[in-house]
Amino acid sequence: MHVQPKGSENQSPSVQEGRLDLSIVVPFLNERETLKPLYEQISAVLSELKVSFEVIFVNDGSNDGSREVVAEIASSNDNVLTLNFRRNFGKAAALSAGFERAKGAIVITMDADLQDDPNEIPKFLDAIQKGADVVSGWKRVRNDPLSKTLPSRIFNGLTATIFDIKLHDINCGFKAYRREALRHLNLYGELHRFTPALLAGAGFSIAEVEVQHHAREFGRSKYGWTRFIKGLLDLSTVLLLTRYGARPLHFFALAGLPLLILGSAFVIYLSALWLVGLGPIGTRPLLQIGILFIVTGVQFLGIGLVAELLRASNTSQGEQYIIDTSGEPSE
């Protein structure tokens, strides 16, 4: 496989000496029955493509014997790396650990439950070849219960609208990344679901490919409506990181300025009534509301100013910019 840098047509592939073509990162939690068949399918597809690859299994605190299964796979295959967490830390932590150790020029993530089909991997590679930095899968036909698909559809539609990303399934775990894009990800909490939004905000190009989705045959889903609620809470975090990371005062001013203006208007109105002798204003609820709005608005603006100071003191000149070096000759 030859993955050429963006903007170049006839240059050498971006896979450097000592680096693999592909890294497949597979986080899992209690998926004992599916791990060996999944590796066999991945190996069959990539061997046919004649690419160098590694598979990184990240055990997110399984207690069903999955650890022993991946250890057996690794003992028989030199291109398999296993990472074992002492307890369940979540998918974002598992992906971060896999990204940190991945050596491939392209990194693909997929779930371990056999619902993602390894035969779809060539589609992701084709999209990368055409210039995309990040490729997200789209499960047009999804074989999951309504309790999982309905929250996901609401979440996908809301996220695509807020961040203006033309993706149908931003929540899909089947994704491909150029290695250089991963350097700009800092995943924690539930932010792994927002990687297209985070990277699009950093200037990377996003593409989507339709993928086949199989029904789950083993185990059970680890997600439900609670995941949807967490996702909604994380939307504000991603919005701050992508749109206001370089100007946090503007984010806090969205709430602070309207409160400050409205509260000031209330106080000025009541002060005018008092000056013209229309009675006392100290017992009027509007005065208390106005003072509350002013104090709250000033607090929001103060937090924004502190955030600006922290941003300025911790950012060297040019650090906030992402330089596109694709197509430049290597030394």
Summary of the structure (lengths in Angstrom):
residues: 331
radius of gyration: 25.0
end to end distance: 22.3
largest distance: 91.0
contacts: 1020
relative contact order: 0.12
helix: 48%
strand: 13%
